[in-house]
Every structure is written in structure tokens, then in C-alpha cells.
Amino acid sequence: MTQYLLSVHMVEGAEVPSDDVVQKMYADVDTFNAKLQAQGSWVFAGGLHPVDTATVVTAKDGDVLVTDGPFAEAKEHLGGFWVVTAPDLDAALALAAEGSAACGAPVEVRPFQDMPEA
């Protein structure tokens, strides 16, 4: 099976949902996570702190530069993610649809590169 990254994207400056809506999202994500674990698709997942907590590290020619992030100057940022296994892209897209419904945000799907045989 292929591993896929299901990345949740947040829009900076978007209207913040009410506490009740946020609590429902958390409950829905917990339910989705439990489903992933029960069906054997779960590899790892996590939510991220706001983008203003990011730090960018750039190593080049033996020098290391550390700057306040985020790296990308954009309105959309990664807010969280799931790493799942799925038999094919269609199955991964179906999981992403469930994840998007649970967290209330767009979810991008990308397959991991195959690891070369050792």
C-alpha cells in the first residue's frame, strides 16, 4: 500500500469559528482518527500551532541561518496533517473527503515517494 500525506490548509485571517463549532470539529476529527486506526490506515497525524510560531532553518555552505517563519509568504498555510496508507489514489481521496468534512478545511492529497530497496 502507498502512504499519502493528507495536509490540512488554513487561511490566514479567515473568520474564527465559534467555540461550539470548534468543539464539534475536534470531536469529528477524533471520530475520523479512530476510524483510520480501526481500519489500519492510520500512520501518524498532528495539528500544528499557528504559523506565527514557525522558525525557518537554512543550511548552506556550512552556514546556518535561523529566521522567524513562516517560510512561504502566503495567506494559506499548513494547519495539520494525516499520514495514511491506502491501496490507491481513489481510496486516499475518499479518506481526504472524510477528513475535510471532519476538520472543516481543504485537504490536499500527495503520495509519498517510493523508498529504494536497500
C-alpha positions in Angstrom: 0.0 0.0 0.0 1.1 3.6 -0.7 1.4 6.2 2.0 -0.3 9.5 1.4 0.1 12.9 3.1 -3.3 14.5 3.7 -2.5 18.1 4.5 -5.0 20.4 6.1 -4.8 24.0 4.8 -5.8 27.0 6.9 -6.4 30.5 5.5 -4.7 33.3 7.5 -7.2 35.9 8.6 -10.3 33.7 8.0 -13.2 34.1 10.3 -12.6 32.1 13.5 -15.4 29.6 14.2 -17.4 29.7 17.4 -16.3 27.6 20.4 -19.2 25.2 19.7 -18.1 24.7 16.1 -14.5 24.2 17.1 -15.5 21.6 19.7 -17.6 19.8 17.1 -14.6 19.8 14.7 -12.4 18.3 17.4 -15.0 15.6 18.1 -15.4 14.9 14.4 -11.6 14.7 13.9 -11.3 12.3 16.9 -14.0 10.1 15.3 -12.2 10.2 11.9 -8.9 9.3 13.6 -10.5 6.4 15.4 -11.9 5.1 12.1 -8.4 5.4 10.4 -6.9 3.5 13.3 -9.6 0.8 13.3 -9.3 0.1 9.5 -5.5 0.1 9.6 -5.0 3.2 7.5 -3.5 5.3 10.3 0.2 6.0 10.3 0.5 9.4 12.0 -1.4 12.7 12.4 -0.9 16.0 14.0 -2.2 19.6 14.3 0.2 22.5 14.1 0.4 25.7 16.2 -0.3 28.9 14.3 2.1 29.9 11.5 3.5 32.8 13.6 5.2 30.2 15.7 7.3 28.9 12.8 11.1 29.1 12.5 13.0 28.6 9.3 16.4 27.0 9.3 18.5 27.3 6.1 21.9 25.4 6.0 24.1 26.3 3.0 27.9 26.0 2.5 28.5 25.2 6.2 26.5 28.3 7.4 23.2 28.1 9.2 20.6 30.9 9.1 17.7 30.8 11.5 14.9 33.3 10.9 11.3 33.7 12.1 8.9 32.0 9.8 6.9 31.1 8.0 9.0 30.2 5.0 6.2 30.8 2.4 4.7 34.3 2.2 1.2 33.3 1.6 -2.3 33.5 3.1 -2.7 29.8 3.1 -0.6 27.6 5.5 -0.4 24.1 6.7 -2.5 23.7 9.8 -2.2 19.9 10.3 -1.9 16.6 8.6 -2.6 12.9 8.4 -0.2 10.3 7.1 -2.3 7.3 5.9 -1.9 4.2 3.9 -4.4 3.5 1.1 -4.5 0.9 -1.7 -4.7 3.7 -4.4 -5.3 7.4 -5.0 -9.1 7.0 -5.2 -9.1 5.5 -1.7 -6.8 8.2 -0.4 -9.2 10.9 -1.9 -12.1 9.3 -0.2 -10.3 9.5 3.1 -9.4 13.1 2.4 -13.0 13.9 1.8 -13.9 12.5 5.2 -11.0 14.4 6.8 -12.0 17.6 5.2 -15.6 17.2 6.4 -14.4 16.5 9.9 -12.0 19.4 10.2 -13.9 21.9 8.1 -10.9 22.8 5.9 -9.4 21.9 2.5 -7.2 18.7 2.5 -4.5 18.2 -0.1 -3.5 14.6 -1.0 0.0 13.7 -2.1 1.6 10.3 -2.3 5.0 9.7 -0.7 7.8 8.7 -3.0 8.7 5.0 -3.0 11.8 4.2 -1.0 14.5 2.4 -2.9 15.2 -1.2 -1.9 18.2 -1.5 0.4 
